[in-house]
Amino acid sequence: MGQLPAVEPVAPPRAGLVPAVGPFRDLCVWHGRKRRAETLTAGAKVALVTDSVLPDPSTPYGERVRRHLREDIVIWLTTTAADGTPQPNPVWFLWEDESVLVYNRADARRLVHVRTRPGVAVHFDGDGRGGDIVVITGRAALAQGEPPANEVPAFVAKYGRHMTRVSGNPEGFSKRYPVAMRIWPLRVRGH
């Protein structure tokens, strides 16, 4: 692979920038619809996605992927423990700005996993018979500067009733789940 052209950092709306330090040194930079790994200098920042990696929305599979991202209540987030063991957890999520937003308890082990091993997978429940499979692999990072969950109108619209059930009200949920994480998809597969 030849030398990559310089890429100006571009912030996706509300998603913020991902620091390219530590485990984030080898993030993918998108050039049109092709992704290429690029080693970034410490302190550099870059937006991961400029074009969607989702399948074509005019296809039945592409439409199903988008329906899952819009409508499903739970997504399974799989991180990797230090010993290499996959660690799947059901989480609430919001698809926005071409990324998945998840709020976490401050003591959630997945935060430690993502800090040191940012490669993750998310998937939805299938149809129970081996069909309607959607698996998204990508890079995750703790999202500094995100508003609390109760200040994200789309998150409250989707989960407000659930937030009240588990924490008394949306503000209580935000206190129990204060750490935002963003997941930027790199690949989507399934059938």
Contacts in CASP RR format, 6 or more apart in sequence:
PFRMAT RR
TARGET T0000
AUTHOR 0000-0000-0000
METHOD contacts of the structure
MODEL  1
MGQLPAVEPVAPPRAGLVPAVGPFRDLCVWHGRKRRAETLTAGAKVALVT
DSVLPDPSTPYGERVRRHLREDIVIWLTTTAADGTPQPNPVWFLWEDESV
LVYNRADARRLVHVRTRPGVAVHFDGDGRGGDIVVITGRAALAQGEPPAN
EVPAFVAKYGRHMTRVSGNPEGFSKRYPVAMRIWPLRVRGH
1 36 0 8 1.000
4 29 0 8 1.000
4 31 0 8 1.000
4 36 0 8 1.000
4 38 0 8 1.000
5 31 0 8 1.000
7 29 0 8 1.000
7 31 0 8 1.000
7 38 0 8 1.000
7 46 0 8 1.000
9 17 0 8 1.000
9 44 0 8 1.000
9 45 0 8 1.000
9 46 0 8 1.000
9 47 0 8 1.000
10 46 0 8 1.000
10 47 0 8 1.000
10 50 0 8 1.000
11 17 0 8 1.000
11 47 0 8 1.000
12 47 0 8 1.000
12 49 0 8 1.000
12 97 0 8 1.000
12 98 0 8 1.000
12 99 0 8 1.000
13 97 0 8 1.000
14 96 0 8 1.000
14 97 0 8 1.000
14 146 0 8 1.000
15 47 0 8 1.000
15 96 0 8 1.000
15 97 0 8 1.000
15 98 0 8 1.000
15 99 0 8 1.000
15 143 0 8 1.000
15 182 0 8 1.000
16 47 0 8 1.000
16 143 0 8 1.000
16 145 0 8 1.000
17 45 0 8 1.000
17 46 0 8 1.000
17 47 0 8 1.000
18 24 0 8 1.000
18 27 0 8 1.000
18 45 0 8 1.000
18 46 0 8 1.000
18 47 0 8 1.000
18 48 0 8 1.000
18 139 0 8 1.000
18 141 0 8 1.000
18 182 0 8 1.000
18 184 0 8 1.000
19 43 0 8 1.000
19 45 0 8 1.000
19 141 0 8 1.000
20 27 0 8 1.000
20 40 0 8 1.000
20 41 0 8 1.000
20 42 0 8 1.000
20 43 0 8 1.000
20 44 0 8 1.000
20 45 0 8 1.000
20 46 0 8 1.000
21 42 0 8 1.000
21 43 0 8 1.000
22 42 0 8 1.000
23 115 0 8 1.000
23 116 0 8 1.000
23 117 0 8 1.000
23 118 0 8 1.000
24 40 0 8 1.000
24 118 0 8 1.000
24 139 0 8 1.000
24 141 0 8 1.000
25 39 0 8 1.000
25 40 0 8 1.000
25 42 0 8 1.000
26 37 0 8 1.000
26 38 0 8 1.000
26 39 0 8 1.000
26 40 0 8 1.000
27 37 0 8 1.000
27 38 0 8 1.000
27 40 0 8 1.000
27 46 0 8 1.000
27 48 0 8 1.000
27 139 0 8 1.000
28 35 0 8 1.000
28 36 0 8 1.000
28 37 0 8 1.000
28 38 0 8 1.000
28 48 0 8 1.000
28 139 0 8 1.000
28 186 0 8 1.000
29 35 0 8 1.000
29 36 0 8 1.000
29 37 0 8 1.000
29 38 0 8 1.000
29 46 0 8 1.000
29 48 0 8 1.000
30 48 0 8 1.000
30 49 0 8 1.000
30 50 0 8 1.000
30 51 0 8 1.000
32 50 0 8 1.000
32 51 0 8 1.000
33 51 0 8 1.000
35 53 0 8 1.000
35 186 0 8 1.000
40 46 0 8 1.000
48 99 0 8 1.000
48 139 0 8 1.000
48 184 0 8 1.000
48 186 0 8 1.000
49 98 0 8 1.000
49 99 0 8 1.000
49 184 0 8 1.000
49 185 0 8 1.000
52 98 0 8 1.000
53 185 0 8 1.000
53 186 0 8 1.000
53 187 0 8 1.000
53 188 0 8 1.000
54 62 0 8 1.000
54 65 0 8 1.000
54 66 0 8 1.000
54 69 0 8 1.000
54 185 0 8 1.000
54 188 0 8 1.000
55 61 0 8 1.000
55 62 0 8 1.000
55 65 0 8 1.000
55 188 0 8 1.000
56 62 0 8 1.000
57 63 0 8 1.000
57 66 0 8 1.000
61 190 0 8 1.000
61 191 0 8 1.000
64 132 0 8 1.000
64 134 0 8 1.000
65 134 0 8 1.000
65 188 0 8 1.000
68 124 0 8 1.000
68 134 0 8 1.000
69 95 0 8 1.000
69 100 0 8 1.000
70 95 0 8 1.000
72 124 0 8 1.000
72 125 0 8 1.000
73 92 0 8 1.000
73 158 0 8 1.000
73 159 0 8 1.000
73 162 0 8 1.000
74 90 0 8 1.000
74 91 0 8 1.000
74 92 0 8 1.000
74 93 0 8 1.000
74 125 0 8 1.000
75 90 0 8 1.000
75 91 0 8 1.000
75 92 0 8 1.000
75 93 0 8 1.000
75 100 0 8 1.000
75 102 0 8 1.000
75 122 0 8 1.000
75 123 0 8 1.000
75 124 0 8 1.000
76 88 0 8 1.000
76 89 0 8 1.000
76 90 0 8 1.000
76 91 0 8 1.000
76 122 0 8 1.000
76 123 0 8 1.000
76 124 0 8 1.000
76 125 0 8 1.000
77 88 0 8 1.000
77 89 0 8 1.000
77 90 0 8 1.000
77 91 0 8 1.000
77 93 0 8 1.000
77 102 0 8 1.000
77 110 0 8 1.000
77 120 0 8 1.000
77 121 0 8 1.000
77 122 0 8 1.000
77 183 0 8 1.000
78 86 0 8 1.000
78 87 0 8 1.000
78 88 0 8 1.000
78 89 0 8 1.000
78 120 0 8 1.000
78 121 0 8 1.000
78 122 0 8 1.000
78 123 0 8 1.000
79 86 0 8 1.000
79 87 0 8 1.000
79 89 0 8 1.000
79 109 0 8 1.000
79 110 0 8 1.000
79 113 0 8 1.000
79 114 0 8 1.000
79 117 0 8 1.000
79 119 0 8 1.000
79 120 0 8 1.000
79 140 0 8 1.000
80 86 0 8 1.000
80 87 0 8 1.000
80 113 0 8 1.000
80 117 0 8 1.000
80 119 0 8 1.000
80 120 0 8 1.000
81 87 0 8 1.000
81 109 0 8 1.000
81 113 0 8 1.000
82 113 0 8 1.000
82 116 0 8 1.000
87 109 0 8 1.000
87 110 0 8 1.000
87 113 0 8 1.000
89 108 0 8 1.000
89 110 0 8 1.000
91 102 0 8 1.000
91 104 0 8 1.000
92 102 0 8 1.000
92 103 0 8 1.000
92 155 0 8 1.000
92 158 0 8 1.000
92 159 0 8 1.000
92 162 0 8 1.000
93 100 0 8 1.000
93 101 0 8 1.000
93 102 0 8 1.000
93 122 0 8 1.000
94 100 0 8 1.000
94 101 0 8 1.000
94 152 0 8 1.000
94 154 0 8 1.000
94 155 0 8 1.000
94 158 0 8 1.000
95 101 0 8 1.000
96 154 0 8 1.000
98 184 0 8 1.000
98 185 0 8 1.000
99 182 0 8 1.000
99 183 0 8 1.000
99 184 0 8 1.000
99 185 0 8 1.000
100 122 0 8 1.000
100 136 0 8 1.000
100 182 0 8 1.000
100 183 0 8 1.000
100 185 0 8 1.000
101 143 0 8 1.000
101 146 0 8 1.000
101 152 0 8 1.000
101 155 0 8 1.000
101 180 0 8 1.000
101 181 0 8 1.000
101 182 0 8 1.000
102 180 0 8 1.000
102 181 0 8 1.000
102 182 0 8 1.000
102 183 0 8 1.000
103 149 0 8 1.000
103 155 0 8 1.000
103 173 0 8 1.000
103 174 0 8 1.000
103 177 0 8 1.000
103 178 0 8 1.000
103 179 0 8 1.000
103 180 0 8 1.000
103 181 0 8 1.000
104 110 0 8 1.000
104 111 0 8 1.000
104 177 0 8 1.000
104 179 0 8 1.000
104 180 0 8 1.000
104 181 0 8 1.000
105 176 0 8 1.000
105 177 0 8 1.000
105 178 0 8 1.000
105 179 0 8 1.000
106 178 0 8 1.000
106 179 0 8 1.000
108 179 0 8 1.000
110 181 0 8 1.000
111 142 0 8 1.000
111 179 0 8 1.000
111 181 0 8 1.000
114 120 0 8 1.000
114 140 0 8 1.000
114 141 0 8 1.000
114 142 0 8 1.000
114 181 0 8 1.000
115 142 0 8 1.000
118 139 0 8 1.000
118 140 0 8 1.000
118 141 0 8 1.000
119 137 0 8 1.000
119 138 0 8 1.000
119 139 0 8 1.000
119 140 0 8 1.000
120 137 0 8 1.000
120 138 0 8 1.000
120 139 0 8 1.000
120 140 0 8 1.000
120 183 0 8 1.000
121 135 0 8 1.000
121 136 0 8 1.000
121 137 0 8 1.000
121 138 0 8 1.000
122 135 0 8 1.000
122 136 0 8 1.000
122 183 0 8 1.000
123 133 0 8 1.000
123 134 0 8 1.000
123 135 0 8 1.000
123 136 0 8 1.000
124 132 0 8 1.000
124 134 0 8 1.000
126 132 0 8 1.000
126 133 0 8 1.000
126 134 0 8 1.000
131 191 0 8 1.000
133 190 0 8 1.000
133 191 0 8 1.000
134 188 0 8 1.000
134 190 0 8 1.000
135 188 0 8 1.000
135 189 0 8 1.000
135 190 0 8 1.000
136 183 0 8 1.000
136 185 0 8 1.000
136 187 0 8 1.000
136 188 0 8 1.000
137 185 0 8 1.000
137 186 0 8 1.000
137 187 0 8 1.000
137 189 0 8 1.000
138 183 0 8 1.000
138 184 0 8 1.000
138 185 0 8 1.000
138 186 0 8 1.000
138 187 0 8 1.000
139 183 0 8 1.000
139 184 0 8 1.000
139 186 0 8 1.000
140 181 0 8 1.000
140 182 0 8 1.000
140 183 0 8 1.000
140 184 0 8 1.000
141 181 0 8 1.000
141 182 0 8 1.000
142 179 0 8 1.000
142 180 0 8 1.000
142 181 0 8 1.000
143 180 0 8 1.000
143 181 0 8 1.000
143 182 0 8 1.000
145 180 0 8 1.000
146 152 0 8 1.000
146 180 0 8 1.000
146 182 0 8 1.000
148 174 0 8 1.000
148 178 0 8 1.000
149 155 0 8 1.000
149 156 0 8 1.000
149 159 0 8 1.000
149 163 0 8 1.000
149 170 0 8 1.000
149 173 0 8 1.000
149 174 0 8 1.000
149 177 0 8 1.000
149 180 0 8 1.000
150 156 0 8 1.000
150 163 0 8 1.000
150 169 0 8 1.000
150 170 0 8 1.000
150 171 0 8 1.000
150 172 0 8 1.000
150 173 0 8 1.000
150 174 0 8 1.000
151 174 0 8 1.000
156 163 0 8 1.000
156 170 0 8 1.000
159 173 0 8 1.000
160 170 0 8 1.000
160 173 0 8 1.000
163 169 0 8 1.000
163 170 0 8 1.000
163 172 0 8 1.000
163 173 0 8 1.000
164 170 0 8 1.000
164 173 0 8 1.000
166 173 0 8 1.000
166 176 0 8 1.000
167 173 0 8 1.000
167 175 0 8 1.000
167 176 0 8 1.000
167 177 0 8 1.000
END
